[in-house]
Amino acid sequence: MSDPTCPICGRATVPQLRPFCSKRCADVDLGRWFSGQYRTPSLRIEPEQDDEDRLPEPLD
């Protein structure tokens, strides 16, 4: 079995920072999550029209 490698740069990982090799690579990964480069799949189906866009019911 080979040693695990950093998903950002490919170097050997450091146990304290696993799965990364350095704080820099961990920060690069975090930045990718914050910027939206990484996304997780969702089963949520978006409504066709937002509640805010609907007109209120008329009062009788």
C-alpha positions as CSV (number, residue, x, y, z in Angstrom):
1,M,0.0,0.0,0.0
2,S,1.4,3.4,-0.9
3,D,1.6,6.4,1.4
4,P,-1.4,8.8,1.1
5,T,-0.8,11.9,-0.9
6,C,-2.1,15.4,-0.6
7,P,-5.1,16.0,-2.9
8,I,-3.9,19.6,-3.7
9,C,-0.2,19.1,-4.6
10,G,0.4,15.3,-4.5
11,R,3.1,15.4,-1.8
12,A,3.1,12.9,1.2
13,T,0.6,13.8,3.8
14,V,1.4,15.0,7.4
15,P,-0.5,13.1,10.1
16,Q,-1.5,16.3,11.9
17,L,-2.9,17.8,8.7
18,R,-4.2,14.7,7.0
19,P,-5.3,14.5,4.2
20,F,-3.0,17.5,3.4
21,C,0.7,18.0,3.5
22,S,0.7,21.5,4.8
23,K,-1.4,24.3,6.2
24,R,-1.2,26.1,2.9
25,C,-2.8,23.1,1.0
26,A,-5.5,22.9,3.7
27,D,-6.2,26.6,3.2
28,V,-6.3,26.2,-0.6
29,D,-8.9,23.4,-0.2
30,L,-11.0,25.5,2.2
31,G,-10.9,28.5,-0.2
32,R,-12.2,26.2,-3.0
33,W,-15.1,25.2,-0.8
34,F,-15.9,28.9,0.1
35,S,-15.7,30.0,-3.6
36,G,-18.1,27.3,-4.7
37,Q,-15.6,25.3,-6.8
38,Y,-16.5,22.2,-4.8
39,R,-20.2,21.3,-4.5
40,T,-22.1,18.4,-2.9
41,P,-25.0,16.8,-4.7
42,S,-28.5,17.5,-3.4
43,L,-31.8,15.7,-3.8
44,R,-33.7,18.9,-3.0
45,I,-36.0,20.0,-5.8
46,E,-36.2,23.8,-6.1
47,P,-39.8,25.1,-6.4
48,E,-40.8,26.7,-9.7
49,Q,-41.6,29.9,-8.0
50,D,-40.3,31.4,-4.8
51,D,-42.8,32.2,-2.0
52,E,-41.5,35.8,-2.1
53,D,-42.5,36.2,-5.8
54,R,-46.1,35.2,-5.2
55,L,-48.8,37.7,-4.9
56,P,-50.8,37.7,-1.7
57,E,-54.3,36.2,-1.7
58,P,-57.0,38.9,-2.1
59,L,-58.9,39.8,1.0
60,D,-62.7,39.5,0.7
